[in-house]
Amino acid sequence: MFALYTIGVLIWLIGSEKYWYDVSRAILCLNTLVLFTRLLFLSNADQNMGTLLLILKEMSVDFINISILIIIFLLGYGIALTGLIVEPDEFVPSNLVSVFFFPFFQIFGEMHLEDLVDYKTIIDGKEVSLYLTKDTTP
């Protein structure tokens, strides 16, 4: 492992072209991967760290289950939202992206209000502004 590190540093110092710099970075990244893999095996031998790794393994199973549940709700909400916002004659396949991304970003507080500004429809022969209107008065 030390030899791999030494080779990576020597190539980095001696190499004059960008190609050798990229090769040295790849070697050093591979060395880091080997280092952390060895540390992981070393921590299995420890009494306390071994149990923590078992807990992390069990938590990852729960995380996958919760992620699947969130994806199901996101897709359901996204399909309903896209069905309400997009008119049937305006639907294009690129709207399928919004089925997932609109609800995903709404979880984190982005409401995409700029997409709803000045959305107008005709009700009883009058053009009515829905959702939000831009106020141009000072």
N, C-alpha and C positions, 0 to 999 in steps of 0.2 A: 504494500500500500504506500509506503514511503517512497519506494522506487517510482511508482506511478506519479506521485506528486512531484518528485524531482525531475522526471522527464517532462512533465507539463510545464514546470517553471523554466527549465532550460530552453525548451522550444519557444516559450513566450519571450525570453530575454534575447535569444540568438536570432530568431526569425525576423526578417526585415519586411516581409510582405504581409498583406492582410490574410492570405491563405494560412500562414503559419500561426497567426494570432487566433484564427478560428479553430485550428487544430489543437492548439494549447488549451483553449477554452473547453473544447469537447473532452480532452483528456482530464482536465481538472474537474469537470462536472461528473465524469465517470468515477473519478476518485472520491468525490463527495458522496456519490450514490453507494459506493462500496463501503465507505466509512460509516454511513448511517445504517446500512444493512448489518454491519458487524456490531454496531451499538445496540441495535434491536435484538440481535441474538444474545448479546451480553446481558441485556436487561431481563431476558427470560430466565436467566439463572438466579437473579435476585428474588428474594422471597416477596418483597413488597411490589416491585415493578412487575413481576409475573402476574400477580393478581390484577393490577391495573390494566394490563394488556387484555386479560380475560374480560374485564368490565367494558373496555372499549370495543371489544368484539361483539359483545351482547348489545351495546348501545348502537352499533352500526346497523344491526338488524332492525331495531326499533326506528332508527332514522329513515331507513328505506321504506318501512311501512307507512310512516307519517308522510314522507315525500310522495308516495303513491296516492295517499288520500288527498293531499293538497292539490296534486295534479288533476285528480278527478273533479274536485270542486272548481278549480280554475277553468278547466275546459267547459264544464257545465255553465258557469257564469259567463264565460267568454262567448259561447255560442248564443246564449240568450241576449247578451249585450249587442253582439253583431247583428242578430236578427232584428233587434229593435232600432238600431241606429241606421243600418244600411238598407236602403230601399231595394226591393227585389230586382228591379230593372237596372240598378246601378251596381249589382254584385259582380265582382271580378275575382278570379282565383287569388289575387294578392291580398284580398280581405281575409283569407284564411290565416294569415300571419297575425292579424289583429285579434284573432280568437284567443291566442295564448298571450300575446304581449300586452294588450290593454289591461287585463286583470292582473297580470304579474306586476306591472309597474304601479297599479293602483294599490297593491299591498304596501308598497313603499311610499305612498303619498302622491304619486304623479297622477293627476286626474285627467290629463289631456284636454284641458278646458279650451285650449286654443283651437281644437278641432270642432268644438261646439259653438264657437262664437259666430254670430250672424247666420245661424241655421234658420232658414225661413221656410214656411209652408203656406199653402192657401187653404183658408177655412172660410166657408160661406162667401167666397168670392173676394175676400180680403187677404192680403199678404201679411201673415203674422210671424213675428220673430219669436223663435223658441229658445229656450235655455238662456243664453246670455246675449247682451248687446253691448257693443262698444260705446262708451260714453265719451263723446268728443268735446263736451263742454268743459271749460277749465274749472 
